[in-house]
Amino acid sequence: MKNDGNRRILISGLIASSLTLAAPAFADGEVVFSSWGGSFQDALRSAMLDPAAKKLGITIKEDTTNGIADVRAQITAGAVAWDITEQALSDCARLKQEGALETIDYGVVSTDGIPASLVDSEWIGLLTYSLVIGWQAEKFGENGPQSWADFWDTDKHPGTRAMFNSVSHAMEAALMADGVAPADVNTVLRSEGGVDRAFAKLEEIAPDVTVWYRGGSQAAQLMADKEVDFIHIGNGRAEALNADAVTVAYTWNQATTDADCLLVPKGAPNRDNAMLLLNEMLSAEAQARMAVAISYGPVNAEAFETGLISPELAATNNAAPENMKAQVVIDASFYVENFAVLQERFDTLIQQ
């Protein structure tokens, strides 16, 4: 799902979607949108951005983000270049606390079909995703690690490993590796000694993690280049790699589930057009097209009623009830409360 905060935020070669449009339908001008790059952003473009540009008659320019530091850097510099950016749910909540976001205009942005837990005054959910335990299919067939206890077991499953460079997802995995049932993970994490238990288990696996990757495109590249054998990877990234042939085998068991949200940074130069684009991206049709384009869960439940998502595809979606049975939904509020201390402790651990 992080570049130096002082990097040049908006590269000169911004990718534009549908730059020349006749007779704008609702708006003139542009919107600058940033997301995670790679196959994921390709899917966003085809499923959401290009159709919205054509419908609204606006130019949508694109950039990539590596996370919250990029948004903070623009705010601090007083040079906000993005109108909308996709960020992790917990980071959206943190940026709101910091007073870094514009208010969402819900007179323009419809919330029909979106759960209340993913609708906030200053951000709104875009999709759900799961980080699954994956492995090189050609090398291991179906004999990869089926649980976090297996992932931790380097004797049973020898090979190189990669995990997401984030304390969230890592602590949940560690607790499951230590025998905590998925349904109990968040309770244990909030209990006395729960955090220490997770970190003690992370200390066991850290020396065997070859790469702590920083974004989904990096995770996909690691598997495409066969640099690692086992990985904690976004299910959508895995499925994108499997488009032509199964490259990454994975299990839904003990996957960690989270959401990404959309926000408008404070001082965005094209705020009004941003609201129009948000509304289009959250429509049932756009959400359904995205679910077809790449394997992430729509936040708009009405996407499954559009007829665009086949029953077969719905059954393999990460948000499908059957697939969610043994997953852990990340407790975003826990990390908003504790993130700074936990991430610092995590960074120290993995750098040792």
Rosetta blueprint (number, residue, H / E / L):
1 M L
2 K L
3 N L
4 D L
5 G L
6 N L
7 R L
8 R L
9 I L
10 L L
11 I L
12 S L
13 G L
14 L L
15 I E
16 A E
17 S E
18 S L
19 L L
20 T L
21 L L
22 A L
23 A L
24 P L
25 A L
26 F L
27 A L
28 D L
29 G L
30 E E
31 V E
32 V E
33 F E
34 S E
35 S E
36 W L
37 G L
38 G H
39 S H
40 F H
41 Q H
42 D H
43 A H
44 L H
45 R H
46 S H
47 A H
48 M H
49 L H
50 D H
51 P H
52 A H
53 A H
54 K H
55 K H
56 L H
57 G L
58 I L
59 T E
60 I E
61 K E
62 E E
63 D E
64 T E
65 T L
66 N L
67 G L
68 I H
69 A H
70 D H
71 V H
72 R H
73 A H
74 Q H
75 I H
76 T H
77 A H
78 G L
79 A L
80 V L
81 A L
82 W L
83 D L
84 I E
85 T E
86 E E
87 Q E
88 A E
89 L H
90 S H
91 D H
92 C H
93 A H
94 R H
95 L H
96 K H
97 Q H
98 E L
99 G L
100 A L
101 L E
102 E L
103 T L
104 I L
105 D L
106 Y L
107 G L
108 V L
109 V L
110 S L
111 T L
112 D L
113 G L
114 I L
115 P L
116 A H
117 S H
118 L H
119 V E
120 D L
121 S L
122 E L
123 W E
124 I E
125 G E
126 L E
127 L E
128 T E
129 Y E
130 S E
131 L E
132 V E
133 I E
134 G E
135 W E
136 Q E
137 A H
138 E H
139 K H
140 F H
141 G L
142 E L
143 N L
144 G L
145 P L
146 Q L
147 S L
148 W H
149 A H
150 D H
151 F H
152 W H
153 D L
154 T L
155 D L
156 K L
157 H L
158 P L
159 G L
160 T L
161 R E
162 A E
163 M E
164 F E
165 N L
166 S L
167 V H
168 S H
169 H H
170 A H
171 M H
172 E H
173 A H
174 A H
175 L H
176 M H
177 A H
178 D L
179 G L
180 V L
181 A L
182 P H
183 A H
184 D H
185 V H
186 N H
187 T H
188 V H
189 L H
190 R H
191 S L
192 E L
193 G L
194 G H
195 V H
196 D H
197 R H
198 A H
199 F H
200 A H
201 K H
202 L H
203 E H
204 E H
205 I H
206 A H
207 P H
208 D H
209 V E
210 T E
211 V E
212 W E
213 Y E
214 R L
215 G L
216 G H
217 S H
218 Q H
219 A H
220 A H
221 Q H
222 L H
223 M H
224 A H
225 D L
226 K L
227 E L
228 V L
229 D L
230 F E
231 I E
232 H E
233 I E
234 G E
235 N H
236 G H
237 R H
238 A H
239 E H
240 A H
241 L H
242 N L
243 A L
244 D L
245 A L
246 V L
247 T L
248 V E
249 A E
250 Y E
251 T E
252 W E
253 N E
254 Q E
255 A E
256 T E
257 T E
258 D E
259 A E
260 D E
261 C E
262 L E
263 L E
264 V L
265 P E
266 K L
267 G L
268 A L
269 P L
270 N L
271 R H
272 D H
273 N H
274 A H
275 M H
276 L H
277 L H
278 L H
279 N H
280 E H
281 M H
282 L L
283 S L
284 A H
285 E H
286 A H
287 Q H
288 A H
289 R H
290 M H
291 A H
292 V H
293 A H
294 I L
295 S L
296 Y L
297 G E
298 P E
299 V L
300 N L
301 A H
302 E H
303 A H
304 F H
305 E H
306 T L
307 G L
308 L L
309 I L
310 S L
311 P H
312 E H
313 L H
314 A H
315 A H
316 T L
317 N L
318 N L
319 A L
320 A L
321 P H
322 E H
323 N H
324 M H
325 K L
326 A L
327 Q L
328 V E
329 V E
330 I L
331 D L
332 A H
333 S H
334 F H
335 Y H
336 V H
337 E H
338 N H
339 F H
340 A H
341 V H
342 L H
343 Q H
344 E H
345 R H
346 F H
347 D H
348 T H
349 L H
350 I H
351 Q H
352 Q L
